[in-house]
């Protein structure tokens, strides 16, 4: 079983996804998966290719947009924004804990929802992302 944290009607996040969980994810109605975890980050985690093969076999679209912990960049934000726009919905984004995926979602949506809007969505999903508020404000003001 996978525990999903809903950020919006179209996007949820979760911890590391394993290939054997893909059928459950498909049964939950997800049409796409975004993997934000780099391969070989920790021993025992599945490779992105293995997750992608299982997802495609289940009819789920897949994108691998790896983010090293603490390595947020404009390229990553742009890639996530494009993925959220292009992939069939609903989308499940994952990393080790879900925090990187949630952070990227906040930056990808701050222009449309505002800082308070994305922060409220994260809080409603049970996440404390207050530490990224100053960076979100700066990013929103620069765009």
C-alpha positions as CSV (number, residue, x, y, z in Angstrom):
1,X,0.0,0.0,0.0
2,X,1.1,3.6,-0.7
3,X,0.1,6.6,1.4
4,X,-0.7,9.6,-0.8
5,X,-0.7,13.2,0.3
6,X,-2.9,15.3,-2.0
7,X,-1.6,18.7,-3.0
8,X,-4.3,19.5,-5.5
9,X,-7.1,17.8,-7.4
10,X,-4.5,16.7,-10.0
11,X,-1.3,16.0,-8.0
12,X,-0.4,13.9,-5.0
13,X,3.0,13.0,-3.5
14,X,4.3,10.0,-1.6
15,X,7.5,8.4,-0.4
16,X,9.6,6.1,-2.6
17,X,7.6,4.1,-5.0
18,X,8.6,0.5,-5.7
19,X,7.8,-1.5,-8.8
20,X,5.5,-3.9,-6.9
21,X,3.3,-0.9,-5.8
22,X,2.5,0.2,-9.4
23,X,-0.6,-1.9,-9.7
24,X,-1.9,-0.4,-6.5
25,X,-1.1,3.1,-7.8
26,X,-2.9,2.4,-11.1
27,X,-5.9,1.0,-9.1
28,X,-6.0,4.3,-7.2
29,X,-6.5,6.1,-10.5
30,X,-3.2,7.7,-11.1
31,X,-2.4,8.3,-14.8
32,X,1.2,9.5,-14.4
33,X,4.2,9.2,-12.0
34,X,7.0,11.6,-11.6
35,X,10.1,10.2,-9.9
36,X,12.2,12.9,-8.2
37,X,14.7,10.6,-6.7
38,X,18.1,10.1,-8.2
39,X,19.2,6.5,-8.8
40,X,21.5,5.0,-6.2
41,X,20.8,7.6,-3.6
42,X,20.4,4.9,-0.9
43,X,21.0,1.1,-1.0
44,X,17.9,-0.9,-1.7
45,X,16.0,1.7,-3.6
46,X,14.7,0.6,-7.0
47,X,16.2,2.0,-10.2
48,X,14.1,4.6,-12.1
49,X,14.1,2.3,-15.2
50,X,12.5,-0.5,-13.3
51,X,9.7,1.7,-12.0
52,X,9.2,3.2,-15.5
53,X,8.9,-0.3,-17.1
54,X,6.3,-1.4,-14.6
55,X,4.4,1.9,-14.9
56,X,4.3,1.7,-18.7
57,X,3.2,-1.9,-18.5
58,X,0.3,-0.7,-16.3
59,X,-0.6,2.1,-18.7
60,X,0.8,4.9,-16.5
61,X,2.9,7.7,-18.0
62,X,6.3,8.3,-16.3
63,X,8.9,11.0,-16.0
64,X,12.2,10.9,-14.1
65,X,13.2,14.3,-12.9
66,X,15.8,13.6,-10.2
67,X,16.6,16.2,-7.6
68,X,19.5,15.8,-5.2
69,X,18.6,16.8,-1.7
70,X,19.0,20.6,-1.3
71,X,19.8,21.1,-5.0
72,X,16.8,23.1,-6.2
73,X,17.4,24.8,-9.6
74,X,15.5,26.7,-12.2
75,X,16.0,23.8,-14.6
76,X,14.3,21.4,-12.2
77,X,11.4,23.8,-11.6
78,X,11.0,24.2,-15.3
79,X,11.1,20.5,-15.9
80,X,8.5,19.9,-13.2
81,X,6.3,22.6,-14.5
82,X,6.4,21.1,-18.0
83,X,5.8,17.6,-16.7
84,X,2.8,18.8,-14.6
85,X,1.4,20.5,-17.7
86,X,2.0,17.7,-20.2
87,X,1.4,14.5,-18.2
88,X,-2.1,12.9,-18.0
89,X,-3.8,13.6,-14.7
90,X,-3.9,12.8,-11.9
91,X,-0.1,12.7,-11.2
92,X,1.7,11.0,-8.4
93,X,5.1,12.5,-7.7
94,X,7.6,10.8,-5.3
95,X,11.0,10.9,-3.8
96,X,12.5,9.5,-0.6
97,X,10.0,11.2,1.7
98,X,7.8,13.3,-0.6
99,X,9.4,16.6,0.5
100,X,11.4,17.2,-2.7
101,X,8.4,16.4,-4.8
102,X,6.2,18.8,-2.7
103,X,8.9,21.5,-2.9
104,X,9.1,21.2,-6.7
105,X,5.3,21.3,-6.9
106,X,5.2,24.5,-4.8
107,X,7.7,26.2,-7.1
108,X,5.9,25.0,-10.2
109,X,2.6,26.4,-9.0
110,X,3.5,29.5,-7.1
111,X,2.9,31.8,-10.1
112,X,-0.7,30.6,-10.4
113,X,-1.6,30.0,-6.8
114,X,0.6,32.5,-5.0
115,X,2.9,31.8,-2.1
116,X,0.1,31.6,0.5
117,X,-1.9,29.2,-1.8
118,X,0.9,26.7,-2.3
119,X,1.9,26.9,1.3
120,X,-1.7,26.2,2.4
121,X,-2.0,23.3,0.0
122,X,1.2,21.8,1.5
123,X,0.0,22.4,5.0
124,X,-3.4,20.8,4.2
125,X,-1.4,17.7,2.9
126,X,0.3,17.5,6.3
127,X,3.6,19.0,5.2
128,X,5.6,21.7,6.9
129,X,7.4,23.6,4.1
130,X,7.7,27.0,5.9
131,X,11.5,26.9,5.4
132,X,11.0,27.3,1.7
133,X,8.7,30.4,2.0
134,X,11.4,33.0,1.6
135,X,12.7,31.2,-1.6
136,X,9.2,30.9,-2.9
137,X,8.6,34.7,-2.3
138,X,11.9,35.5,-4.1
139,X,11.1,33.2,-7.0
140,X,7.5,34.5,-7.4
141,X,8.7,38.1,-7.3
142,X,11.4,37.4,-10.0
143,X,8.9,35.8,-12.4
